Amino acid sequence: MIHPPRTLMEVYDMLPEGTLAELINNHLYMSPAPLFNHQDTSGEIFFQLRQFLKNKGKVITAPFDVKLDERYNAVQPDIIVILKSNPNQINKEGKYIGVPDLLVEILSPGNKDYDLITKKELYEKFGVQEYWVVDPDTKLALGFSLNENHYQKISEEIGVIKSALLNANFSF
């Protein structure tokens, strides 16, 4: 870049690789590295999704940028599912611009409202088909499915993600 950054997205794009940061509605949010229970739960869910989706799509873990648009919204969900049928795929540069099919967020201490309100509203607005929020301490998994542009709760289980989109259950 030959000029100073003019937008927050340009600032975001200049952050060092691996920085835990998100740009939501043109507001920059940063967070510390996740704790063990968070990573352990994320790893277990990722492993099961990857086995299940072997030839049906991509499963990616954070940190990985998902640019929902090119100007105001870039997030790093804990787990990202992009099915082969999705018109937006990872580009030649290894980046993703578009709306994934399914997102999973693992709660961290102090971020429940961020994942259950701020990010849920953002994902709903952009049309993410299915959104899961998992508490790594209690193992409570809340699932939401997009129906007529609004999320409806589809599941509230301990230790199980019951995906309507994938028509499968994932225990952790």
N, C-alpha and C positions, 0 to 999 in steps of 0.2 A: 504494500500500500504506500503510495507516494504522498499522501496527505494525512493529517491527523484524523482519527475516527470522527465521523459526523453523526453517526447513529449509535444507539446502544447495541444493535446487532453487529456493527463493525467492531465495537469494543469486545463484545462476546466472542467474535471470530478471532480476536487477537489474544485471547486468554491461552495460557500454556496448556498443552495436551494433558488430559487427565484432571483438569480443574473441575471440581464439583460445583457447577453453576448452571442456572437456568434463567431464561428470559421469558417472563410471562406478562403479557399485555404491556410490553415495553418497560418492565421493572426487573432489575437484576437481583436474583437471589443466589446466595452462596451457602454452602453447608460443609460441616466437617466430615471426615471419613466415617462411614458407618461402623457400628459395633459388631461384635462377633455374631450374636443371635440374628441380626439383620442379614449378614453375609451368608450364614449357614442356611437360613430359610430360603434366601434368594437362590443359592446354589442348588438346593434340593428341587425347588420348583423349576428352575432352568433345566436341570438334567432331565426331568420327566417330560417337559415340553419338547426338548430337543429330540429325545427318543421318539416321541409320538409324531412329531412333525418332520421326521427325517427327509422325506421327499416332497413335502407339501408346502414348505415355506422356510423362512429364516427365523431363528430365535437369537436375540442379542441381549447381552447384559450391560448394565451401566459400568463405567461412564461411556455413553455413546449418544451423540447429538441427534435429536429428532427435530428438524425444523418444520413446524406445522405450517408456517408461512415464511416468506423470505425477509420479513422486516421486524416483527414484534414478538414472535413466539418460538423459542427453542428450548426443549426440555431434555432431560436425561432420565427417563423412566428406569426403574430397576430391571424390568424385563420387557422386551419389545417383541411382538410377534407380527411378522409381515408375511401373509400368505402369498403363494404364487399367483393367485387370482387378483391380487391388489395391483392396480395400474401403476402405483408408485413403488419402485424398487430401489435398492441401493445403487447409486450411480458409479460410473467408472472411477471416480476419485475416492470411492469408499464412503460417501456421504449419503444422507437420507433427507429428502425434502418431500413432505407429504403426510398422510395420516395412516399410521399403522392400524392393523385390524384389532389387536388386543394388547392391552398394557397392564402390567402388574406393578404396583408400588408397595414396597415393604416399609411399614411405619418405623420411624426412629423417634427417640424421646424428644418430645416437644414439637413434632411436626404433624400431629394428627389432623388439625384443621387445614393445614397446607395441602395434604393429600386428599382428605375427605371433602373439602369445600373448594379451595382454589383450583387445584388440579382437576378435580372431578368436573367442575363447571367448564374449565378450559377444554377438556377432552370431549365433553358433551357438545360444546359449541362447534368443535372441529369435526365431529362425527366419528370418533373412535367407537367401533362397534361393541366392544366389550372391555370393561375396566374392572380390575380386581385390586382391592386394598387388603393387605395381610398384616396382622399384628404378630410379630415374631415371638413375643413373650407369651401371649394367650393362645396363639395359633388360630385366632378368629379370622376367617376369610369372608369378606363382603364382596359380592359380585353384582355388577350393574351391566345391563344390556340396553343398547340404544333402540328405542321404539318410538317412531314418529318424532325424531329429533330430541327426545328426552330420555334420560336414564330411568330405568325401572330396576329395583332390586330384584335379582333373580335367585340369590342364594346368600345365606348367612350360616356358615358351618364352622365347626372347629376342626382344623387340620385337613380340610378338603376344599379344593377348588372344583366346582361343578360348572364347567364351561358349556353354555348353550351353543355358542358359536362353533366350538370344536366337537361338540357332542361327546364329551369325555370328562372323566373325573381324574383329578391329580391330588394324591395324598402327600402330605409333608409333615 
